Amino acid sequence: MRKNDHIVATADAGLAGGECLNCKARLSFGLPCTVDEWVAAMRAFIDRHRNCKPPKEKDDQGKVLLD
């Protein structure tokens, strides 16, 4: 698994962007846009979220489970 596999591209209803599956942050921008604009936006988003840690698992009472 690569360090940024938790960052995925998204597209829906005239919007494009990305999502960090660890912290659930989203980047969205309207279409149409140029490929250069899309690539620049995604690179910046990936740089900001490359080191996001996955959320810690919790039990049904909200207590963090030990690794």
Residue, then its C-alpha position, 0 to 999 in steps of 0.5 A: m500500500r502506498k502512502n497516499d492510497h487513502i486519497v481518492a478522486t471523486a466526481d458527481a453532478g458537475l463537481a470533481g475533486g477528491e476525498c481523504l478516506n482517513c479524515k473524510a476531508r473533501l475537495s470539490f470544484g465545478l466543471p468544466c475545468t482544465v486538466d492542468e487546474w484539476v492536476a494542480a488542485m489534486r496535487a495540493f490536496i494530496d500533499r495536505h493529506r498524505n500523512c493523515k492517520p486513519p481514525k482509531e477504532k471505537d467500541d459501541q460505547g465510544k471508547v478507543l480500542l487498543d492496537 
